[in-house]
Amino acid sequence: MNNSNISVIVFDLGNVLIPFNYNIILERLNNLSPGLGDKFSKLYAENYHVHRQFEKWELTNEQFIEIMLSWVDNKITEEDFCVLYSDIFEENKRTTALLPILKQKYKLVLLSNTNDIHKKYGWDKYDFIKHFDKLILSHEVGAIKPEPAIYKAVEKFTCLAPEQHIFIDDIADYAEGARKMGWDAIQFTGHDNLILEFNKRGII
């Protein structure tokens, strides 16, 4: 497959460049108070729309934190919650090492369903972020993958045709959302497979 017309490589963030583990939150809450993490996990799962609303900035930081603190019986402070909620990431250094190499030939865009707390307290510290020409973040554009509007936000920045974009995301539905927009897409299943898919397309 020859995709020599690719000009923009769009990366998802979570579980591609930075794997995350929500169980860390639950374990720490359970250590704080027996069963508290389990309670929080159940409420979070049953009310996942709250998470989605926050990602789309339909809830402010203050509104989201108020709900979260109620779910942990107000046993921690706002600041402690923000740190706890965001200390779940680690860098996938094999894959982030590709960014400066790709940057030599392609425009790089980060496209993520994320939120302001995770950005400020979690992933904004990573040095690899500097390689991106643009960050398209759900809470800043008011749309989440796989909604067309979030992919359109990328195109608005690049001013390039859909077929000049390729998207890498670990979630099949989000990769498919990009394909429906006329992009190429790779479902990320690991670094080695990504290299294989890039090689097929002559990207690296």
C-alpha positions as CSV (number, residue, x, y, z in Angstrom):
1,M,0.0,0.0,0.0
2,N,1.5,3.3,-1.1
3,N,0.3,6.4,0.8
4,S,2.9,8.8,-0.4
5,N,0.3,11.6,-0.2
6,I,0.3,11.5,3.6
7,S,1.3,14.9,5.0
8,V,-0.1,14.8,8.5
9,I,0.3,12.1,11.1
10,V,-2.2,12.4,13.9
11,F,-1.6,10.5,17.2
12,D,-4.0,9.6,20.0
13,L,-2.5,10.2,23.4
14,G,-3.8,7.7,26.0
15,N,-2.7,4.0,25.6
16,V,-0.6,5.0,22.5
17,L,2.0,7.5,23.7
18,I,1.1,7.3,27.4
19,P,-0.4,4.1,28.7
20,F,-2.6,4.7,31.8
21,N,-4.0,2.6,34.6
22,Y,-7.1,3.7,36.5
23,N,-6.6,0.9,39.0
24,I,-3.9,3.0,40.6
25,I,-6.6,5.4,41.7
26,L,-8.8,2.7,43.1
27,E,-5.9,1.1,45.1
28,R,-4.9,4.3,46.6
29,L,-8.5,5.1,47.6
30,N,-8.9,1.7,49.1
31,N,-5.7,2.2,51.1
32,L,-7.1,5.5,52.3
33,S,-10.4,4.0,53.5
34,P,-11.4,0.3,53.0
35,G,-13.9,0.0,50.1
36,L,-13.6,3.6,49.1
37,G,-11.9,2.8,45.8
38,D,-14.5,0.1,45.0
39,K,-17.3,2.5,45.7
40,F,-15.7,5.2,43.5
41,S,-15.1,2.7,40.7
42,K,-18.8,1.6,40.7
43,L,-20.1,5.1,40.7
44,Y,-17.6,6.2,37.9
45,A,-18.7,3.2,35.7
46,E,-22.4,3.7,36.4
47,N,-22.2,7.5,35.6
48,Y,-19.7,7.4,32.8
49,H,-21.6,10.2,31.1
50,V,-20.1,12.5,33.7
51,H,-16.6,11.6,32.4
52,R,-17.7,12.3,28.8
53,Q,-19.3,15.6,29.8
54,F,-16.1,16.7,31.4
55,E,-14.1,15.7,28.3
56,K,-16.4,17.9,26.2
57,W,-16.1,20.8,28.8
58,E,-19.9,20.5,29.4
59,L,-18.7,20.4,33.1
60,T,-16.2,22.8,34.5
61,N,-13.3,21.7,36.6
62,E,-15.1,22.8,39.7
63,Q,-18.3,21.0,38.8
64,F,-16.5,17.8,38.0
65,I,-14.4,17.9,41.2
66,E,-17.5,18.5,43.3
67,I,-19.1,15.4,41.9
68,M,-15.9,13.3,42.3
69,L,-15.4,14.4,45.9
70,S,-18.9,13.4,46.7
71,W,-18.1,9.9,45.3
72,V,-15.2,9.6,47.7
73,D,-17.2,10.9,50.7
74,N,-15.1,14.2,50.7
75,K,-12.2,12.3,52.3
76,I,-9.6,14.1,50.2
77,T,-9.0,17.7,49.2
78,E,-9.6,19.1,45.7
79,E,-5.8,19.3,45.1
80,D,-5.2,15.8,46.4
81,F,-8.0,14.5,44.1
82,C,-6.5,16.2,41.0
83,V,-3.1,14.7,41.7
84,L,-4.6,11.2,42.5
85,Y,-6.8,11.3,39.4
86,S,-3.9,12.2,37.1
87,D,-1.0,10.1,38.5
88,I,-1.9,7.2,36.2
89,F,0.2,7.7,33.1
90,E,3.6,6.5,31.9
91,E,5.4,7.3,28.7
92,N,5.7,4.7,25.9
93,K,9.2,5.8,25.1
94,R,9.7,3.4,22.1
95,T,6.8,5.1,20.4
96,T,7.5,8.7,21.5
97,A,11.0,8.3,20.2
98,L,9.5,8.2,16.7
99,L,8.1,11.7,16.9
100,P,11.3,13.7,16.2
101,I,12.0,11.4,13.3
102,L,8.5,11.8,11.8
103,K,8.6,15.5,12.4
104,Q,11.3,15.9,9.8
105,K,8.9,14.9,7.0
106,Y,5.4,15.3,8.4
107,K,3.1,17.7,10.3
108,L,2.3,16.1,13.7
109,V,-1.0,16.6,15.5
110,L,-2.1,15.2,18.8
111,L,-5.8,14.3,18.9
112,S,-7.2,13.2,22.3
113,N,-10.3,12.7,24.3
114,T,-8.9,14.2,27.5
115,N,-9.7,16.8,30.2
116,D,-8.2,19.9,31.8
117,I,-7.2,18.1,35.1
118,H,-5.4,15.3,33.3
119,K,-3.6,17.8,31.1
120,K,-2.5,20.1,34.0
121,Y,-1.7,17.4,36.6
122,G,-0.8,14.4,34.3
123,W,0.5,14.5,30.8
124,D,1.5,18.1,30.1
125,K,4.9,17.5,31.8
126,Y,6.1,15.1,29.1
127,D,8.8,16.5,26.9
128,F,7.6,14.7,23.8
129,I,4.6,17.1,23.6
130,K,6.9,19.7,22.1
131,H,7.2,17.8,18.9
132,F,3.5,18.3,18.0
133,D,2.5,21.2,15.7
134,K,-0.9,21.3,17.3
135,L,-2.9,19.7,20.1
136,I,-6.5,19.1,19.3
137,L,-8.1,18.3,22.7
138,S,-11.7,17.3,23.3
139,H,-12.3,19.7,26.1
140,E,-11.0,22.6,24.1
141,V,-13.0,21.9,20.9
142,G,-16.2,20.6,22.6
143,A,-16.3,17.3,20.8
144,I,-15.0,13.8,21.4
145,K,-13.9,11.0,19.1
146,P,-15.5,9.5,17.1
147,E,-17.7,12.6,16.5
148,P,-16.9,14.1,13.1
149,A,-16.4,17.6,14.6
150,I,-13.2,16.6,16.4
151,Y,-11.6,15.3,13.2
152,K,-12.8,18.4,11.4
153,A,-10.9,20.5,14.0
154,V,-7.7,18.8,12.8
155,E,-8.5,19.6,9.2
156,K,-9.3,23.2,10.1
157,F,-5.8,23.5,11.5
158,T,-3.9,21.7,8.7
159,C,-6.0,23.1,5.8
160,L,-5.3,19.9,3.9
161,A,-7.5,17.3,2.2
162,P,-8.8,14.4,4.3
163,E,-6.7,11.8,2.4
164,Q,-3.5,13.6,3.5
165,H,-4.1,12.6,7.1
166,I,-3.4,9.3,8.9
167,F,-4.6,8.6,12.5
168,I,-3.1,6.2,15.1
169,D,-5.5,5.3,17.9
170,D,-5.8,2.2,20.1
171,I,-9.6,2.2,20.0
172,A,-11.1,0.7,16.8
173,D,-14.2,2.9,16.7
174,Y,-12.0,6.0,16.9
175,A,-9.8,4.8,14.0
176,E,-12.9,4.0,12.1
177,G,-14.2,7.5,12.8
178,A,-11.2,8.8,11.0
179,R,-11.6,6.5,8.0
180,K,-15.2,7.7,7.7
181,M,-13.8,11.2,7.3
182,G,-11.6,10.0,4.4
183,W,-8.4,9.6,6.4
184,D,-6.2,6.6,6.6
185,A,-6.0,5.1,10.1
186,I,-4.1,2.5,12.1
187,Q,-5.5,0.8,15.2
188,F,-2.6,0.8,17.6
189,T,-2.0,-2.6,19.1
190,G,1.7,-2.1,20.0
191,H,4.9,-0.4,18.9
192,D,6.1,-3.3,16.6
193,N,2.8,-3.4,14.8
194,L,2.8,0.4,14.3
195,I,6.3,0.2,12.7
196,L,5.0,-2.6,10.4
197,E,2.0,-0.5,9.4
198,F,4.2,2.6,8.8
199,N,6.5,0.5,6.7
200,K,3.6,-0.8,4.5
201,R,2.8,2.8,3.8
202,G,6.3,4.0,3.2
203,I,6.1,6.4,6.1
204,I,9.3,5.2,7.6
